[in-house]
């Protein structure tokens, strides 16, 4: 009670000064009153999780966002344990969405480390607890896509196929995600016919999604059309497809460059790395490697991101013996957040 009182006084001082409400006393008091009234906080948390996902596309600092999501996930565990039985499914969905968001964000920030792999496994189990095909398929589909950087074909295929099984032919965003991941997997194996067939399946899946879903950038609930362009360009460059250059340039023109922060910044960097890949494949290895190194140096916060690493490693595979290649390889070996200088 004393702690709440001190928090209220701090907040009151902030109000008197005309600043943003400070201290956690008001929030703590409200939570105490709500607890005695028996008011459920489930709707509040459902809204909070939705807002987190809605702001994800433009979130500037993903490491900070990961910490925020982790704290929210921690807070909801005790609340779910004390909730009435009738709210069990609602809390399971909140838990599944937060766990998915945390695994996804950690993957962007620290790559596919053993800890991140375990978080993805937890996210899949959390989704299974809900029985919701949308959540289950999403957890498996995005886990498969983030695993591409590991080049573990069995792991990628098993999760992409699990996503399609969960979708059961329904028009779900994760089905389109899974088809695109399988297309890239087939392309990496040199199977052009199978890769292009998977892209065709993705186009059909995309065409079946409601217009609202195709326009919605919110993870789990949306699958914007630019995502197909991203996965098609990744597939084409791995195949050496004659339209690879055009696909990458189309992607860059579709991404809102002026607002490049957080996840969007990673997507823009990946597209620029794809251009570097095309340059090397055309025969100008030194220029392409220099472009790739410039992109990676500018993305020091996210050099461990699987989306950065897998494309940079693809560039290296084409020209492994040059000095510029060794410089790029050394840069990728530096810990996340380490400056090239």
C-alpha positions as CSV (number, residue, x, y, z in Angstrom):
1,X,0.0,0.0,0.0
2,X,2.8,2.4,0.8
3,X,4.4,1.7,-2.6
4,X,1.1,2.5,-4.3
5,X,0.7,5.7,-2.3
6,X,4.2,6.8,-3.3
7,X,3.4,6.0,-6.9
8,X,0.2,8.1,-6.8
9,X,2.0,11.0,-5.3
10,X,4.6,10.8,-8.1
11,X,1.8,10.7,-10.7
12,X,0.0,13.6,-9.1
13,X,3.2,15.7,-9.2
14,X,3.6,14.9,-12.9
15,X,0.0,15.9,-13.6
16,X,0.5,19.2,-11.7
17,X,3.6,19.9,-13.8
18,X,1.5,19.3,-17.0
19,X,3.6,16.3,-18.0
20,X,2.6,12.8,-19.0
21,X,1.1,10.8,-16.1
22,X,4.1,9.5,-14.2
23,X,4.6,6.7,-11.7
24,X,2.7,3.4,-11.6
25,X,0.6,4.2,-8.6
26,X,-2.6,4.9,-10.5
27,X,-2.2,1.7,-12.5
28,X,-1.5,-0.3,-9.3
29,X,-4.5,1.2,-7.6
30,X,-6.8,0.4,-10.5
31,X,-5.5,-3.1,-10.6
32,X,-6.2,-3.5,-6.9
33,X,-9.7,-2.2,-7.2
34,X,-10.4,-4.3,-10.3
35,X,-9.1,-7.4,-8.5
36,X,-11.6,-6.8,-5.6
37,X,-14.4,-6.1,-7.9
38,X,-13.7,-9.3,-9.8
39,X,-13.3,-7.4,-13.1
40,X,-11.5,-9.5,-15.7
41,X,-8.5,-8.0,-17.4
42,X,-8.7,-10.4,-20.4
43,X,-10.3,-7.8,-22.8
44,X,-7.6,-5.3,-21.8
45,X,-4.8,-7.8,-22.6
46,X,-6.5,-8.9,-25.9
47,X,-6.5,-5.2,-27.0
48,X,-2.9,-4.7,-25.8
49,X,-1.7,-7.7,-27.8
50,X,-3.6,-6.5,-30.9
51,X,-2.0,-3.1,-30.5
52,X,1.5,-4.6,-30.2
53,X,1.0,-6.6,-33.4
54,X,-0.6,-3.6,-35.2
55,X,2.5,-1.4,-34.5
56,X,5.0,-4.1,-35.4
57,X,5.5,-3.1,-39.0
58,X,6.7,0.3,-38.0
59,X,8.4,-0.5,-34.7
60,X,11.8,1.2,-34.7
61,X,13.8,-0.8,-32.0
62,X,13.1,-4.5,-32.2
63,X,15.4,-5.4,-29.2
64,X,13.4,-3.0,-27.0
65,X,10.2,-4.4,-28.4
66,X,11.3,-7.9,-27.6
67,X,11.9,-6.9,-23.9
68,X,8.4,-5.3,-23.8
69,X,6.8,-8.4,-25.2
70,X,8.7,-10.6,-22.8
71,X,7.5,-8.5,-19.8
72,X,3.9,-8.7,-21.1
73,X,4.2,-12.5,-21.5
74,X,5.5,-12.7,-17.9
75,X,2.7,-10.6,-16.5
76,X,0.0,-12.7,-18.3
77,X,1.2,-16.0,-16.8
78,X,0.0,-15.2,-13.3
79,X,-3.2,-13.6,-14.6
80,X,-4.1,-16.6,-16.6
81,X,-3.5,-18.9,-13.6
82,X,-6.0,-17.0,-11.5
83,X,-8.6,-16.5,-14.3
84,X,-12.0,-18.3,-14.1
85,X,-12.3,-21.5,-16.2
86,X,-14.6,-19.8,-18.7
87,X,-11.7,-17.5,-19.7
88,X,-9.1,-20.3,-20.2
89,X,-9.3,-20.2,-24.0
90,X,-9.1,-16.5,-24.2
91,X,-5.9,-16.5,-22.1
92,X,-4.5,-19.3,-24.1
93,X,-4.9,-17.2,-27.3
94,X,-3.2,-14.2,-25.6
95,X,-0.4,-16.5,-24.5
96,X,0.0,-17.9,-28.0
97,X,0.1,-14.6,-29.7
98,X,2.6,-13.1,-27.3
99,X,4.8,-16.2,-27.5
100,X,4.7,-16.0,-31.3
101,X,5.6,-12.3,-31.3
102,X,8.5,-12.9,-28.9
103,X,9.9,-15.8,-30.9
104,X,9.5,-13.8,-34.1
105,X,11.2,-10.7,-32.7
106,X,14.1,-12.6,-31.1
107,X,14.7,-14.2,-34.5
108,X,15.1,-10.8,-36.1
109,X,17.4,-9.6,-33.3
110,X,19.6,-12.5,-32.5
111,X,19.2,-15.0,-35.3
112,X,18.5,-18.7,-35.1
113,X,20.3,-19.5,-31.9
114,X,19.3,-22.6,-29.8
115,X,17.4,-20.3,-27.4
116,X,15.3,-18.8,-30.3
117,X,14.7,-22.3,-31.7
118,X,13.3,-23.3,-28.3
119,X,11.1,-20.2,-28.2
120,X,9.7,-21.2,-31.6
121,X,9.0,-24.7,-30.2
122,X,7.2,-23.1,-27.3
123,X,5.2,-20.8,-29.6
124,X,4.0,-23.9,-31.6
125,X,3.0,-25.6,-28.4
126,X,1.2,-22.5,-27.2
127,X,-0.7,-22.3,-30.5
128,X,-1.7,-25.9,-30.3
129,X,-3.3,-25.3,-26.9
130,X,-5.7,-22.9,-28.5
131,X,-7.0,-25.3,-31.2
132,X,-7.0,-22.2,-33.5
133,X,-5.9,-23.2,-37.0
134,X,-4.8,-19.6,-37.8
135,X,-2.5,-19.5,-34.8
136,X,-1.2,-23.0,-35.2
137,X,-0.4,-22.6,-38.9
138,X,1.2,-19.2,-38.4
139,X,3.6,-20.5,-35.7
140,X,4.8,-23.3,-37.9
141,X,4.9,-21.2,-41.1
142,X,7.0,-18.4,-39.7
143,X,9.3,-20.8,-37.8
144,X,9.9,-22.5,-41.1
145,X,10.8,-19.3,-42.9
146,X,13.1,-18.0,-40.2
147,X,14.9,-21.4,-40.3
148,X,16.0,-21.0,-43.9
149,X,19.2,-19.3,-42.8
150,X,20.2,-22.5,-41.1
151,X,19.9,-24.4,-44.3
152,X,18.3,-27.3,-42.4
153,X,16.1,-28.7,-45.2
154,X,14.3,-31.2,-42.9
155,X,13.4,-28.6,-40.3
156,X,12.2,-26.1,-42.9
157,X,10.1,-28.7,-44.7
158,X,8.6,-30.2,-41.6
159,X,7.3,-26.9,-40.2
160,X,6.1,-25.6,-43.6
161,X,4.2,-28.8,-44.1
162,X,2.8,-28.7,-40.6
163,X,1.5,-25.2,-41.4
164,X,-0.3,-26.5,-44.5
165,X,-1.8,-29.4,-42.5
166,X,-3.1,-27.0,-39.9
167,X,-4.6,-24.8,-42.6
168,X,-6.4,-27.8,-44.2
169,X,-6.9,-26.0,-47.5
170,X,-8.5,-23.0,-45.9
171,X,-7.6,-19.4,-47.0
172,X,-5.2,-18.6,-44.2
173,X,-2.3,-16.1,-44.3
174,X,0.1,-18.8,-43.0
175,X,-0.7,-21.1,-46.0
176,X,0.6,-18.5,-48.4
177,X,3.7,-18.0,-46.1
178,X,4.4,-21.8,-46.1
179,X,4.1,-22.1,-49.9
180,X,6.6,-19.3,-50.4
181,X,9.0,-20.9,-47.9
182,X,8.8,-24.2,-49.7
183,X,9.5,-22.3,-53.0
184,X,12.7,-21.0,-51.6
185,X,13.7,-24.4,-50.2
186,X,13.2,-26.0,-53.6
187,X,15.1,-23.2,-55.3
188,X,18.0,-23.6,-53.0
189,X,18.1,-27.3,-54.0
190,X,18.1,-26.3,-57.7
191,X,14.6,-27.7,-58.4
192,X,13.2,-24.9,-60.6
193,X,10.0,-26.7,-61.6
194,X,9.1,-27.5,-58.0
195,X,10.0,-24.0,-56.8
196,X,7.9,-22.3,-59.5
197,X,5.0,-24.7,-58.7
198,X,5.1,-23.6,-55.1
199,X,5.0,-19.9,-56.1
200,X,2.0,-20.7,-58.2
201,X,0.3,-22.3,-55.2
202,X,1.2,-19.2,-53.2
203,X,-0.4,-17.0,-55.8
204,X,-3.6,-19.0,-55.6
205,X,-3.5,-18.9,-51.8
206,X,-3.1,-15.1,-52.0
207,X,-6.0,-14.7,-54.4
208,X,-8.3,-16.5,-51.9
209,X,-7.4,-14.2,-49.0
210,X,-10.0,-11.5,-48.2
211,X,-9.0,-8.0,-49.5
212,X,-8.8,-6.8,-45.8
213,X,-6.2,-9.6,-45.1
214,X,-4.1,-8.7,-48.1
215,X,-4.1,-5.0,-47.1
216,X,-3.3,-5.7,-43.4
217,X,0.3,-5.7,-42.2
218,X,-0.6,-7.2,-38.8
219,X,1.2,-10.4,-38.1
220,X,-1.1,-13.5,-37.7
221,X,-4.1,-11.5,-39.1
222,X,-2.7,-10.2,-42.3
223,X,-0.6,-11.2,-45.3
224,X,0.1,-8.2,-47.6
225,X,0.7,-8.6,-51.3
226,X,4.2,-7.3,-51.0
227,X,5.1,-10.4,-49.0
228,X,4.5,-12.5,-52.2
229,X,6.9,-10.2,-54.1
230,X,9.5,-10.7,-51.4
231,X,9.3,-14.4,-51.5
232,X,9.2,-14.5,-55.3
233,X,12.3,-12.4,-55.6
234,X,14.1,-14.6,-53.1
235,X,13.1,-17.7,-55.1
236,X,14.1,-16.2,-58.4
237,X,17.6,-15.1,-57.4
238,X,18.3,-18.6,-56.0
239,X,17.2,-20.1,-59.3
240,X,19.1,-17.6,-61.4
241,X,15.8,-16.9,-63.1
242,X,15.9,-14.3,-66.0
243,X,13.3,-12.2,-64.1
244,X,15.3,-12.1,-60.9
245,X,16.6,-8.5,-61.5
246,X,13.1,-7.3,-62.3
247,X,11.6,-9.1,-59.3
248,X,14.0,-7.5,-56.8
249,X,13.6,-4.0,-58.3
250,X,9.8,-4.5,-58.1
251,X,10.2,-5.4,-54.4
252,X,12.3,-2.3,-53.7
253,X,9.7,-0.1,-55.4
254,X,6.9,-1.6,-53.3
255,X,8.6,-1.2,-49.9
256,X,8.0,2.2,-48.3
257,X,11.7,3.2,-48.1
258,X,11.1,6.6,-46.4
259,X,9.7,4.8,-43.4
260,X,12.5,2.2,-43.1
261,X,12.7,1.3,-39.5
262,X,12.9,-2.0,-37.5
263,X,11.5,-4.9,-39.4
264,X,10.9,-2.8,-42.6
265,X,14.6,-1.8,-42.5
266,X,15.6,-5.4,-42.5
267,X,13.3,-6.1,-45.4
268,X,14.8,-3.2,-47.4
269,X,18.3,-4.4,-46.5
270,X,17.4,-8.0,-47.7
271,X,16.2,-6.6,-51.0
272,X,19.4,-4.6,-51.5
273,X,21.4,-7.8,-50.7
274,X,19.4,-9.5,-53.4
275,X,20.5,-6.9,-55.9
276,X,24.1,-7.5,-54.8
277,X,23.5,-11.2,-55.4
278,X,22.3,-10.5,-58.9
279,X,25.3,-8.3,-59.5
280,X,27.7,-11.1,-58.5
281,X,25.8,-13.7,-60.5
282,X,26.1,-11.5,-63.6
283,X,29.9,-11.6,-63.3
284,X,30.7,-8.4,-61.4
285,X,31.8,-10.1,-58.1
286,X,33.8,-7.3,-56.6
287,X,31.0,-4.7,-57.1
288,X,28.4,-7.1,-55.7
289,X,30.4,-8.0,-52.7
290,X,31.1,-4.3,-52.0
291,X,27.4,-3.6,-52.2
292,X,26.6,-6.5,-49.8
293,X,29.2,-5.3,-47.3
294,X,27.9,-1.8,-47.4
295,X,24.4,-3.1,-46.6
296,X,25.5,-5.3,-43.8
297,X,27.7,-2.6,-42.2
298,X,24.6,-0.3,-42.2
299,X,22.6,-2.9,-40.4
300,X,24.7,-3.6,-37.3
301,X,21.7,-3.9,-35.0
302,X,20.3,-6.8,-37.1
303,X,23.3,-8.6,-38.6
304,X,22.2,-11.7,-36.8
305,X,18.7,-11.6,-38.4
306,X,18.1,-14.7,-40.5
307,X,16.8,-12.5,-43.3
308,X,20.1,-10.6,-43.5
309,X,22.3,-13.5,-43.0
310,X,20.8,-16.0,-45.4
311,X,21.0,-13.5,-48.3
312,X,24.5,-12.3,-47.4
313,X,25.6,-16.0,-47.2
314,X,24.1,-16.6,-50.6
315,X,26.2,-13.8,-52.0
316,X,29.3,-15.3,-50.4
317,X,28.6,-18.7,-51.9
318,X,28.9,-17.2,-55.4
319,X,32.4,-15.7,-54.8
320,X,34.1,-17.3,-51.8
321,X,37.7,-16.6,-52.7
322,X,38.0,-12.8,-53.1
323,X,39.3,-10.5,-50.4
324,X,36.0,-8.7,-50.3
325,X,34.3,-12.0,-49.6
326,X,36.5,-12.6,-46.6
327,X,35.7,-9.1,-45.3
328,X,32.0,-9.7,-45.6
329,X,32.4,-13.1,-43.9
330,X,34.3,-11.5,-41.0
331,X,31.6,-8.8,-40.7
332,X,28.9,-11.4,-40.4
333,X,30.8,-13.2,-37.7
334,X,30.8,-10.1,-35.4
335,X,28.2,-10.1,-32.6
336,X,25.0,-8.2,-33.2
337,X,25.3,-4.5,-32.5
338,X,29.1,-4.4,-33.1
339,X,30.2,-1.6,-35.3
340,X,32.4,-2.4,-38.3
341,X,34.7,0.4,-37.3
